[in-house]
Amino acid sequence: MSTVATLEQIRAHFPALERAHNGHPVAYFDGPGGTQVPRAVVEAMTEYLYDHNANTHWHYPSSHETDELIADARRAVGDFLNARPDEIAFGANMTTLTFHLARALGRGWGPGDEVVITELDHHANQAPWRAIERERGITIRVAKFHPGRGELDWESLAACITPRTKLVAIGAGSNALGTVTDVSRAADMAHAVGALCFVDAVHYAPHFLVDVRRSRCDFLACSSYKFHGPHIGILYGRHELLASLDVPKLAPAPNEAPDRLETGTQNHEGIIGTMAAIDFLADLAHGDTRRERLQRSYDEIHRRSHSLFAQLWGALGEIDGVTVYGPSVDAPRTSTLAFALKDHKALAVAEFCAARGLFVSHGDFYASTVVDRLGHQPDGLVRIGLACYTAGEEIDRLIRSVQVLAR
């Protein structure tokens, strides 16, 4: 018997699942762009705003309470990433945090220095480093991916890394194709030449429990709203690096890590909501520690999602005119796929599905290099993502709808 909450118990936490559209119950397949939020997260944010709302580091009760709650949230995210609380910084989103980090690192770089990025990545892990290329005169090297397999070309990555490399920026999971990349291997390659490794874990974190120690990365970023939290970003960095970064900051602001990375007043309710999202996931399972509960929860949710995903992958692949992109079901991957339907634009497919209460994403998902290499610009692809609340009946409805449209 599973020690993790059942699908029915999980779905009961999400008011959004009660929505109907055109007489159809809504099925949310847009998780890679943002998941739905359980009641506990909204309640935690509401309680904070009603009962504890204050700015930090002042000597009255609500300010002390805010300080304590933020410290609690750092501990929760530390458990979530297997990091120390003082290695966790918060910000608007992963993109903003990555630009902030790139600017800090870039202050010490110049002509002759190199940064390695990959074609497989979301542009939030490309554009910040490109900006440093323009501002500081560094060189960007781009590792290719295999369009047919949807996987990183490791030989290309190895060729890009040289003694001049300062940083390897790599994604743990492709938000377009669901590809999972071995970032520990990339980190070892970076460290072998004395470079740092930055990991975009935005798409990975909702599907697999992050372990920054095992991945051996130096920095990692993710976003709470991809794992049932509010719209806020998270940056992990090794404490000694966070303490020494030449970050843009106001002189009177705290200079201790990780506070020194958090410019201005933070989204306190979002930070508290992020802690609530992590506790929601942990509380789906039993265990002696939060990290242990999270691991059991993730393992079971992934097992369920992968079973549904295999059904979806197989059925879509059998429909005439449908081309499914990404690694095979047996390869390391998340339960996210992209597909194209011959003679139908991605927008038209998304509209057809939406009319039937099936909410799917379309376009390039800010992974425009991937979509371009696959030959689907400017129309883009249709993306389907499974989440902890996805039901088998919803998968069946989606398959039938694509079958109808294909005919």
C-alpha positions in Angstrom: 0.0 0.0 0.0 1.4 3.4 -1.0 2.4 5.8 1.8 1.7 8.7 -0.5 -1.7 10.5 -0.9 -3.9 9.1 -3.6 -4.7 11.0 -6.8 -8.2 11.8 -5.5 -6.7 13.2 -2.2 -4.2 15.3 -4.1 -6.8 16.7 -6.5 -9.1 17.7 -3.6 -6.5 20.4 -2.6 -6.8 22.3 -5.9 -9.8 24.5 -6.3 -8.9 25.2 -10.0 -9.8 21.7 -10.8 -13.5 22.6 -10.1 -13.5 24.9 -13.1 -15.5 24.1 -16.2 -15.3 25.6 -19.7 -17.9 25.2 -22.4 -19.6 22.6 -20.2 -16.4 20.5 -19.9 -14.3 20.1 -16.7 -11.0 21.8 -17.2 -7.9 19.7 -17.5 -4.6 21.6 -17.0 -1.8 20.4 -19.2 0.0 23.8 -18.9 2.1 22.9 -15.9 5.5 23.5 -17.6 4.4 27.2 -17.8 3.0 27.2 -14.3 1.1 24.8 -12.1 -2.1 25.2 -10.2 -2.0 26.1 -6.5 -3.4 24.2 -3.5 -5.5 25.9 -0.9 -2.7 25.6 1.7 -0.4 27.9 -0.3 -3.1 30.6 -0.7 -4.1 30.3 3.0 -0.4 30.7 4.1 0.0 33.8 2.0 -3.3 35.3 3.2 -2.5 34.6 6.8 0.9 36.4 6.4 -0.7 39.4 4.8 -3.5 39.6 7.4 -1.5 38.9 10.6 2.2 39.4 10.1 2.7 41.9 7.2 5.8 44.1 7.9 9.2 45.0 6.6 12.2 43.2 8.0 14.8 43.8 10.8 12.8 46.2 12.9 12.0 45.8 16.6 8.3 45.2 16.8 6.3 41.9 16.7 5.2 41.7 13.1 8.7 42.6 11.8 10.2 39.9 14.1 7.6 37.5 12.8 8.4 38.3 9.2 12.1 37.7 9.9 11.3 34.4 11.5 9.0 33.3 8.6 11.6 34.2 6.0 14.2 32.2 7.9 11.8 29.3 8.1 11.3 29.6 4.3 15.0 29.4 3.7 15.2 26.2 5.8 12.3 24.8 3.8 13.9 25.6 0.5 17.2 24.3 1.9 15.5 20.9 2.5 13.9 21.1 -1.0 17.3 21.5 -2.7 19.5 19.8 -0.1 21.3 23.1 0.6 22.0 25.2 3.6 19.5 27.9 4.5 22.2 30.6 4.1 22.7 29.4 0.5 19.1 30.4 -0.6 18.2 33.8 -2.0 14.8 34.9 -3.3 13.9 37.1 -6.2 11.2 37.9 -8.7 11.7 34.8 -10.9 14.5 32.7 -12.3 15.1 35.0 -15.3 15.6 38.1 -13.1 17.8 36.2 -10.7 20.0 34.9 -13.5 20.4 38.3 -15.0 21.4 39.5 -11.5 23.9 36.7 -11.0 25.3 37.1 -14.5 25.9 40.8 -13.9 27.7 40.1 -10.6 29.9 37.4 -12.2 30.5 39.4 -15.3 32.1 42.3 -13.4 35.1 40.1 -13.1 35.2 38.9 -16.7 36.6 40.4 -19.9 37.9 39.7 -23.4 39.4 36.2 -23.6 37.0 34.8 -21.0 34.4 32.3 -22.2 30.9 31.1 -21.1 29.3 28.0 -22.4 25.6 27.7 -23.0 23.5 25.1 -24.9 20.9 25.1 -27.7 18.7 23.0 -25.5 18.1 25.7 -22.9 15.3 28.1 -22.2 16.5 31.6 -23.2 16.5 32.7 -19.5 19.8 30.6 -19.4 21.0 32.2 -22.7 20.1 35.9 -22.7 21.8 36.8 -19.4 25.1 35.5 -20.6 24.7 37.0 -24.0 24.2 40.4 -22.2 27.6 39.9 -20.5 29.1 39.1 -23.9 27.9 42.6 -25.2 28.9 44.4 -22.0 32.2 42.8 -21.1 33.5 41.4 -24.4 33.6 37.8 -23.3 33.1 34.9 -25.8 30.0 32.7 -25.8 30.3 29.1 -27.0 27.1 27.2 -27.8 26.9 23.4 -27.3 24.5 21.8 -29.8 21.7 19.2 -29.2 20.5 16.3 -31.2 17.1 17.3 -32.7 16.2 13.7 -33.5 16.7 12.6 -29.9 16.1 15.9 -28.2 19.2 15.4 -26.1 22.4 17.4 -25.5 25.3 16.7 -27.7 28.0 15.8 -25.1 30.8 15.9 -27.7 29.8 19.4 -28.6 29.8 20.4 -25.0 33.2 19.0 -24.4 34.6 20.8 -27.4 33.1 24.1 -26.1 34.8 23.9 -22.7 38.4 25.2 -22.7 40.9 26.5 -20.2 39.4 29.9 -20.9 35.9 28.8 -19.7 34.7 30.8 -16.7 31.2 29.2 -16.5 29.1 26.4 -17.9 25.4 27.4 -17.9 23.2 24.3 -18.4 19.6 23.3 -18.0 18.6 20.2 -15.9 15.4 19.8 -17.8 14.1 21.1 -21.1 10.8 22.9 -20.7 10.0 22.3 -24.4 10.9 18.6 -24.8 11.1 17.2 -21.3 14.7 16.1 -21.7 16.6 15.5 -18.4 20.3 16.3 -18.7 23.0 15.0 -16.3 24.1 18.3 -14.8 26.6 16.6 -12.5 28.5 15.4 -15.6 28.5 19.0 -16.9 29.6 20.4 -13.5 32.6 18.0 -13.4 33.6 19.0 -16.9 33.4 22.7 -15.8 35.4 22.2 -12.6 38.1 20.2 -14.5 39.1 23.5 -16.2 38.5 25.7 -13.1 35.1 27.0 -14.3 31.9 27.4 -12.4 28.6 25.6 -13.2 25.2 27.3 -13.2 22.1 25.1 -13.5 18.6 26.1 -14.6 16.4 23.7 -12.7 13.0 25.5 -13.4 11.6 22.6 -15.4 13.4 19.8 -13.5 12.4 20.8 -10.0 8.6 20.0 -10.4 9.4 16.5 -11.5 12.6 15.3 -9.7 13.8 16.3 -6.2 16.8 18.6 -6.7 20.1 17.7 -4.9 22.7 20.5 -5.3 25.3 18.4 -3.4 24.9 15.5 -5.7 24.8 17.7 -8.8 28.0 19.4 -7.7 26.8 22.7 -9.2 27.9 26.1 -7.9 24.7 27.9 -8.6 21.1 26.7 -9.4 17.9 28.6 -10.0 14.2 27.5 -10.0 10.8 29.0 -9.7 8.2 28.3 -7.1 5.2 28.7 -9.4 6.3 25.6 -11.4 5.8 23.4 -8.3 2.5 24.7 -7.0 3.7 27.9 -5.3 3.4 31.6 -6.1 5.3 33.6 -8.7 8.7 33.9 -7.1 12.2 32.7 -8.0 14.9 30.9 -6.0 18.6 31.1 -6.4 21.0 28.6 -4.7 24.7 29.4 -4.5 27.5 27.9 -2.5 27.8 30.1 0.5 31.4 31.2 0.0 30.4 32.3 -3.5 27.3 34.2 -2.5 29.4 36.0 0.2 32.1 37.1 -2.3 30.0 38.0 -5.4 30.3 41.6 -6.6 26.5 42.0 -6.6 24.8 45.3 -7.5 23.3 46.4 -4.1 22.5 49.5 -2.0 25.2 50.4 0.4 23.0 50.4 3.5 21.5 47.0 2.6 22.7 43.8 4.4 26.0 42.6 3.2 25.7 39.0 4.6 24.9 36.1 2.3 22.3 35.4 1.1 20.5 38.7 2.0 23.1 40.7 -0.1 21.7 39.2 -3.3 18.1 40.3 -2.5 17.8 43.8 -3.8 15.0 45.9 -2.3 12.1 44.7 -0.3 11.2 41.1 -1.2 7.8 39.5 -1.9 7.3 38.3 1.6 4.0 36.6 1.0 5.5 34.8 -2.0 8.4 33.6 0.1 5.9 32.3 2.7 3.8 30.7 -0.1 6.9 29.0 -1.4 7.5 27.4 2.0 3.8 26.3 2.0 4.2 24.7 -1.4 7.2 22.7 -0.3 5.3 21.6 2.8 2.3 20.7 0.7 4.5 18.3 -1.3 6.2 16.9 1.7 2.9 16.3 3.5 1.7 14.0 0.8 4.0 11.4 2.2 5.3 10.0 5.5 8.8 10.2 6.8 11.0 11.3 9.7 12.3 14.5 8.0 10.9 17.0 5.4 13.6 15.9 2.9 12.7 12.3 3.4 9.0 13.0 2.9 9.7 15.1 -0.2 11.7 12.2 -1.7 8.9 9.7 -1.1 6.3 12.1 -2.5 8.4 12.8 -5.6 9.1 9.2 -6.3 5.5 8.2 -6.2 4.2 11.2 -8.2 6.8 10.5 -10.8 5.9 6.9 -11.0 2.2 7.8 -11.5 3.0 10.5 -14.0 5.4 8.4 -16.0 2.7 5.7 -16.4 0.2 8.2 -17.8 2.9 9.8 -19.9 3.8 6.5 -21.5 0.1 6.1 -22.5 0.0 9.6 -23.9 3.3 9.2 -25.8 2.3 6.0 -27.4 -1.3 7.1 -28.4 -0.2 10.4 -29.9 2.6 8.7 -31.8 0.0 6.4 -33.5 -2.1 9.3 -34.8 -1.6 10.0 -38.5 0.0 13.5 -39.0 1.3 13.8 -35.4 5.0 14.1 -34.8 6.1 13.9 -31.2 9.4 15.5 -30.1 11.8 14.7 -27.3 13.5 11.7 -25.8 11.8 8.3 -25.8 9.7 7.2 -22.8 12.6 5.0 -21.6 15.1 7.9 -21.6 15.7 10.2 -18.7 12.8 12.7 -19.0 10.0 14.6 -17.4 6.3 14.0 -18.2 6.4 16.9 -20.7 6.3 16.5 -24.5 5.9 18.7 -27.6 4.1 17.7 -30.8 3.0 19.1 -34.2 0.0 18.1 -36.2 0.4 18.2 -40.0 -1.6 21.0 -41.7 -2.6 22.5 -38.4 -0.9 25.5 -36.7 0.0 25.0 -33.0 -2.4 27.9 -32.1 -5.3 26.1 -33.9 -4.6 22.9 -32.0 -4.5 24.7 -28.7 -7.8 26.5 -29.5 -9.5 23.3 -30.5 -8.4 21.6 -27.2 -9.3 24.6 -25.1 -12.9 24.6 -26.4 -13.1 21.1 -25.0 -11.7 22.1 -21.6 -8.2 20.9 -22.3 -5.7 23.7 -21.6 -2.4 23.1 -23.5 0.4 25.5 -24.3 1.6 26.5 -27.8 4.5 28.5 -29.3 8.2 28.3 -28.5 8.0 28.4 -24.7 11.0 30.8 -24.7 13.0 27.8 -25.8 13.1 29.3 -29.3 16.4 27.8 -30.3 15.0 24.3 -29.8 11.9 25.0 -31.8 13.9 26.7 -34.5 16.2 23.7 -34.8 13.2 21.4 -35.1 11.9 23.5 -38.0 8.8 24.9 -36.3 9.3 28.6 -36.2 7.3 30.9 -36.3 4.2 28.7 -35.6 5.8 26.7 -32.8 4.7 23.5 -31.2 1.9 22.2 -28.9 3.2 21.3 -25.4 1.6 19.0 -23.0 2.7 18.7 -19.4 1.5 16.4 -16.7 1.4 17.4 -13.0 0.6 15.7 -9.7 -3.1 16.3 -10.2 -3.3 14.9 -13.8 -5.9 12.1 -14.1 -6.1 9.2 -16.6 -9.5 10.3 -17.7 -8.0 13.7 -18.7 -5.3 11.9 -20.8 -8.0 10.0 -22.6 -10.0 13.1 -23.4 -6.8 14.8 -24.8 -6.0 11.8 -27.0 -9.5 11.6 -28.4 -9.5 15.4 -29.1 -6.3 15.2 -31.1 -7.6 12.1 -32.9 -10.8 14.0 -33.9 -8.8 17.1 -35.1 -6.4 14.9 -37.1 -9.3 13.3 -39.0 
